[in-house]
Amino acid sequence: MALDGNTTGNNNTACGVAALGSNSAGGFNTATGANTLGNNSTGDFNTASGASALDKNTTGKSNTASGYTALYKNTTGNYDTAYGQGAVYGNTTGSNNTGLGQNALKSNTTGKNNIAIGSNAGLNLTTGDNSIDIFDRGIPGEANTFSLASVTT
C-alpha cells in the first residue's frame, strides 16, 4: 500500500501500489505511480512520477524523476533531475545531474554535475563529472567535456 511504512514523515503524497511504501520519516515527498519512491526511508523533498521512478531512493533529497524507471537506482544522490523513460537510471550516489530524454545519462552511477539532453544522450557516461552531452552518447569516465552530436534528418 502507499505510505504503508510511514511513522513520522509528514506532508507526503502517494498514489499507486507501494508508492512511498517504506517511507518512515521522510517529508514533503510526492510519489505518483506503482513503486515510485518505494524504498525511500528518510529522503525529503523528492518528486517521482511514473512506475518505479526513484524506486531505490533511501535518503536522497530534492530529486525529481518523471518517466518509467527514471532515477531508478538512486539511493543517496541529491538534486538530480530525470525526465524520460530510463533517464539517469543507474545513478546511485551522483548529485546535481540532469538527464532529459529517454535513457539520458542512463549508465551514470556516481558522476556529478552532468547534463544530458536527447534520447540516449550521455548513455555511456558512468563516473565522470562536469560533462554536457547533447544528443551524444558520451564516453565512460569522461569529465569536464562538452559533446554535441551531429544530428541528421
C-alpha positions in Angstrom: 0.0 0.0 0.0 1.0 3.6 -0.5 2.8 5.1 2.6 2.5 1.7 4.3 5.6 2.2 6.5 5.2 5.8 7.3 5.7 6.6 11.0 6.9 10.2 11.5 7.1 11.5 7.9 4.8 14.4 7.1 3.4 16.3 4.2 3.8 13.4 1.8 1.5 12.5 -1.1 1.5 9.0 -2.6 -0.8 7.4 -5.2 0.0 3.9 -6.5 0.8 0.4 -5.3 3.9 0.6 -2.9 4.4 4.3 -3.6 6.5 5.7 -0.7 5.8 2.2 0.8 9.0 2.2 3.0 8.9 5.8 4.0 9.4 6.2 7.7 10.5 9.8 8.4 10.9 11.5 5.0 8.8 14.5 4.4 7.5 16.7 1.6 7.7 13.9 -1.0 5.3 13.3 -3.8 5.0 9.8 -5.5 2.7 9.0 -8.3 2.7 5.5 -9.8 3.5 2.0 -8.7 6.7 1.6 -6.7 7.6 5.3 -7.0 9.9 6.2 -4.2 9.2 2.7 -2.9 12.3 2.3 -0.8 12.5 5.9 0.4 13.1 6.0 4.2 14.2 9.5 5.2 14.7 11.3 2.0 12.9 14.7 1.8 11.6 17.0 -1.0 11.5 14.3 -3.7 9.1 14.1 -6.6 8.5 11.0 -8.6 6.0 10.3 -11.3 5.9 7.1 -13.4 6.1 3.5 -12.4 9.3 2.7 -10.4 10.7 6.3 -10.7 13.1 6.9 -7.8 12.2 3.4 -6.6 15.6 2.6 -4.8 16.0 6.1 -3.2 16.6 5.8 0.5 17.9 9.1 1.8 18.5 11.2 -1.3 16.8 14.5 -1.2 15.4 17.1 -3.6 15.3 14.8 -6.6 12.8 15.0 -9.5 12.1 11.9 -11.7 9.4 11.7 -14.3 9.0 8.6 -16.5 9.1 4.8 -16.1 12.3 3.9 -14.1 13.7 7.4 -14.2 16.4 7.7 -11.4 15.5 4.1 -10.6 18.7 3.1 -8.8 19.3 6.4 -7.0 19.9 5.7 -3.3 21.6 8.8 -1.7 22.1 11.2 -4.7 20.7 14.7 -4.2 19.4 17.4 -6.5 19.1 15.1 -9.6 16.6 15.7 -12.3 15.4 13.0 -14.8 12.7 13.3 -17.4 12.1 10.4 -19.7 11.9 6.6 -19.5 15.2 5.3 -18.0 16.7 8.7 -17.6 19.6 8.7 -15.1 18.5 5.1 -14.4 21.8 3.8 -12.9 22.6 6.8 -10.7 23.3 5.6 -7.1 25.1 8.4 -5.3 25.8 11.1 -8.0 24.3 14.5 -7.4 23.4 17.6 -9.4 22.8 15.6 -12.6 20.2 16.4 -15.2 19.0 13.9 -17.8 16.3 14.9 -20.3 15.2 12.3 -22.8 14.8 8.5 -23.0 17.8 6.8 -21.4 19.7 10.2 -21.0 22.6 9.6 -18.5 21.2 6.0 -18.1 24.6 4.5 -17.1 25.8 7.2 -14.7 26.4 5.8 -11.3 28.4 8.3 -9.2 29.2 11.1 -11.6 28.1 14.6 -10.6 27.2 17.9 -12.2 26.4 16.3 -15.6 23.8 17.3 -18.2 22.5 15.1 -21.0 19.8 16.3 -23.5 18.2 14.0 -26.0 17.4 10.3 -26.4 20.4 8.2 -25.3 22.4 11.4 -24.6 25.2 10.6 -22.1 24.2 7.0 -22.2 27.9 5.8 -21.9 28.9 8.2 -19.2 29.4 6.3 -15.9 31.5 8.1 -13.3 32.8 11.4 -14.9 31.9 14.8 -13.6 31.0 18.2 -15.1 30.1 17.0 -18.6 27.4 18.1 -21.1 26.2 15.7 -23.8 23.7 16.9 -26.3 22.4 14.0 -28.5 25.9 12.4 -27.9 26.3 9.1 -26.1 29.5 10.2 -24.3 32.4 8.2 -23.1 32.7 6.2 -19.9 34.5 8.2 -17.2 34.8 11.4 -19.3 35.0 14.6 -17.3 34.9 18.3 -18.0 33.7 17.9 -21.6 31.1 19.3 -23.9 29.8 17.0 -26.7 27.3 17.8 -29.4 26.4 15.1 -31.8 25.8 15.7 -35.5 22.0 15.3 -36.0 20.7 14.5 -39.4 17.1 14.2 -40.5 
